[in-house]
Amino acid sequence: MTPRFAGSTALVTGAASGIGAAAAERLAREGARVVALDRDGAALERRYAGVPDIVRVEQDLGGPMPDEFLDSLDSVHRLGDLRILVNAAGVLHRSPAIDHDLGTWEHTLAVNVTAPYRLSQLFVRRRLRLGGPGVIVNVCSIESFTAAPDHVAYTVSKSAMLMLTRAFALELAPHGIRVNGIAPGVTETEMNRSLREDAAAARRLTGRIPMGRFGVPGEQAAAIAFLASPEASYITGAVLPVDGGWLTA
């Protein structure tokens, strides 16, 4: 059978590790040419050296993004038929709300909200110029729906990502561009390694998850691949919890 993403190019942010890396690898296995973008160029090199279908791009999403950003990538990396955008990059700064530093607040919103917004804008303009359908998949969070202590900037940013997903989906449906998201629960990534390695904290967290365990990045990538695929052709504006039942408890 022809792979689901044969002939398509996918741009995946936060692709050096965690959910972004799992998504990049899953899409590549299913036939996509993947542009893996991350601020950590050395980590990209370690992960994808010698992988022919994954192009590495070092880019910090915390700063301004010019209108020519995708065109500049195209001139260097030949994006081709860029049909899929996965906004997976994210940062988390833990702090009590009343003490949260303004600089880390602004950085969190820049990476977690503004960068996906700008990339989505540029991706859509490119799709409309070239013609044909396109898909955006945003990595939201269970914190798009519920708050967590010491996560004020992250929770706000992920709530904004949920509404960004719905707003883009509403406007772009007539153009054949679908926009969906996933809401990961606690997944085994570097972002929460310190909590998972604390036995008491790990027990507390798994005790809140009806399935009784943490997720793994590959499970999140499977949901991303489904939403990006033609199998989800009548789904737009959805944010799919992939959380082991956390939001049902």
C-alpha positions in Angstrom: 0.0 0.0 0.0 1.1 3.6 -0.7 2.2 5.2 2.6 -0.3 7.8 3.9 2.0 10.8 3.5 3.9 9.8 0.3 4.7 12.9 -1.8 4.0 15.4 1.1 6.4 17.5 3.1 5.8 18.1 6.8 7.3 20.8 9.0 7.6 19.7 12.6 8.7 22.1 15.3 10.3 20.9 18.6 11.6 18.0 16.7 14.8 17.3 18.5 13.1 15.4 21.4 9.9 14.3 23.0 6.6 14.4 21.1 8.0 16.5 18.3 10.7 14.0 17.5 8.3 11.1 17.7 5.9 12.9 15.3 8.8 13.7 12.9 9.9 10.1 12.9 6.3 8.7 12.5 5.5 11.0 9.6 8.8 10.0 7.9 8.1 6.3 8.3 4.8 6.8 6.6 6.3 8.5 3.6 6.6 12.2 4.3 9.7 14.2 3.7 10.1 15.9 7.1 11.7 19.3 8.0 12.6 18.9 11.6 13.0 22.3 13.3 14.4 22.9 16.8 16.5 25.4 18.6 19.0 22.7 19.6 21.0 22.0 16.5 23.3 19.5 18.2 20.3 17.5 19.4 18.9 17.5 15.9 22.2 16.3 14.5 22.5 13.5 17.1 18.9 12.3 16.4 18.7 12.5 12.7 22.3 12.2 11.3 22.1 9.9 8.3 18.3 9.8 8.1 17.6 10.6 4.5 14.0 11.8 4.7 14.4 14.2 7.6 16.0 17.6 7.0 17.4 19.4 10.1 16.8 23.1 10.7 18.1 24.9 13.7 15.8 27.8 14.7 14.8 29.4 17.9 11.1 30.2 17.8 11.3 32.6 20.7 12.1 35.5 18.5 10.5 37.4 15.6 9.5 35.5 12.5 9.7 37.4 9.2 7.1 37.0 6.5 9.8 35.4 4.3 10.6 32.6 6.9 9.1 29.7 4.9 10.4 31.0 1.6 13.9 31.2 3.1 13.5 27.6 4.2 12.3 26.6 0.8 15.3 28.2 -0.9 17.7 26.2 1.3 15.9 23.0 2.0 13.4 22.7 -0.9 10.2 22.3 1.1 8.3 21.1 -2.0 4.7 20.3 -1.4 4.5 21.4 2.2 1.1 20.1 3.2 1.5 19.4 6.9 2.5 21.6 9.8 2.9 20.2 13.3 3.4 22.8 16.0 5.0 20.7 18.7 7.6 23.1 20.2 6.9 24.2 23.8 8.5 25.4 26.9 7.5 25.2 30.6 8.8 27.5 33.3 7.5 26.4 36.8 6.8 29.2 39.3 4.0 30.2 41.6 1.7 32.7 39.9 2.5 35.6 42.1 6.2 35.2 41.7 6.3 34.3 37.9 9.0 36.3 36.2 7.8 38.6 33.4 10.6 37.5 31.1 9.8 33.8 31.4 6.1 34.6 31.0 6.8 36.4 27.8 9.1 33.7 26.5 6.5 31.0 27.2 3.9 32.9 25.3 6.3 33.6 22.5 7.3 30.0 21.9 4.0 28.3 22.8 1.5 30.7 21.2 3.0 33.4 19.0 5.3 31.1 17.1 2.6 28.6 16.2 0.3 31.5 15.2 3.0 33.0 12.9 4.0 29.6 11.4 0.3 28.8 10.8 -0.2 32.1 9.1 2.8 31.6 6.8 1.9 28.0 6.1 -1.7 28.9 5.1 -0.5 31.7 2.9 1.8 29.3 1.1 -1.0 26.7 0.8 -3.4 29.2 -0.7 -0.7 30.4 -3.1 0.1 26.9 -4.2 -3.4 25.5 -4.1 -4.6 22.2 -2.7 -5.4 21.0 0.8 -3.3 21.3 3.9 -3.3 20.2 7.6 -2.1 21.8 10.8 -1.8 19.8 14.0 -1.2 21.7 17.2 0.2 20.1 20.4 -2.0 21.5 23.1 -2.2 19.9 26.5 -4.6 18.7 29.2 -3.7 22.1 30.6 -5.7 23.6 27.7 -8.7 22.4 29.8 -7.6 22.5 33.4 -5.1 24.4 35.5 -2.0 23.0 37.3 -0.1 24.6 40.2 3.0 26.6 39.4 2.2 26.4 35.7 0.4 29.7 35.1 2.2 30.8 31.9 2.1 27.3 30.5 -1.5 26.8 31.3 -2.5 30.1 29.8 -0.4 29.4 26.7 -1.9 26.0 26.1 -5.5 27.3 26.7 -4.7 29.9 24.0 -3.5 27.1 21.7 -6.8 25.4 22.0 -8.7 28.5 20.9 -6.1 29.2 18.2 -6.8 25.7 16.8 -10.5 26.4 16.7 -10.3 29.9 15.3 -8.0 28.8 12.5 -10.2 25.7 11.8 -13.3 27.9 11.5 -11.8 30.3 9.0 -9.8 27.8 6.9 -12.4 25.0 6.5 -13.8 26.6 3.3 -10.2 26.6 1.8 -9.7 22.8 2.4 -7.3 23.4 5.2 -8.0 21.4 8.4 -6.7 22.4 11.8 -6.8 20.1 14.8 -4.8 19.5 18.0 -4.0 16.9 20.5 -4.0 17.4 24.3 -1.3 15.2 25.7 -1.5 14.1 29.3 1.7 13.4 31.3 4.0 12.0 28.7 7.6 10.7 29.2 9.6 13.7 28.0 12.5 15.8 29.2 10.0 18.5 30.3 8.8 16.3 33.2 11.7 14.1 33.8 12.5 15.5 37.3 8.9 14.8 38.4 8.8 11.3 37.0 12.2 10.5 38.7 10.7 11.7 42.1 9.1 8.5 43.4 6.5 10.3 45.5 5.6 12.7 42.7 5.4 9.9 40.2 3.0 8.0 42.4 0.9 11.1 42.9 0.7 11.7 39.1 -0.1 8.1 38.1 -2.7 8.0 40.8 -4.6 10.6 38.9 -4.5 8.8 35.6 -7.3 6.2 35.2 -5.0 4.1 33.0 -2.4 4.1 35.8 0.7 5.0 33.7 2.4 7.8 31.9 2.1 8.1 28.1 5.0 7.8 25.7 5.8 10.1 22.8 5.0 7.5 20.2 1.4 7.4 21.4 1.1 11.1 20.9 2.7 10.8 17.5 0.2 8.2 16.5 -2.7 10.7 17.2 -0.9 13.4 15.3 -0.4 11.2 12.3 -4.1 10.2 12.3 -5.2 13.8 12.5 -2.8 14.7 9.7 -3.9 11.9 7.5 -6.8 11.6 4.9 -8.5 9.2 7.4 -9.4 12.4 9.4 -10.7 14.2 6.4 -14.0 15.3 8.1 -12.3 16.4 11.3 -11.4 20.0 11.9 -11.4 22.2 15.0 -11.0 19.2 17.3 -8.6 18.8 20.2 -8.1 15.2 21.0 -7.2 14.3 24.6 -4.4 11.6 24.6 -4.1 11.5 28.3 -4.9 8.0 29.7 -8.3 9.3 30.9 -6.9 12.2 33.0 -9.7 14.6 31.9 -12.4 12.1 32.7 -11.5 11.8 36.4 
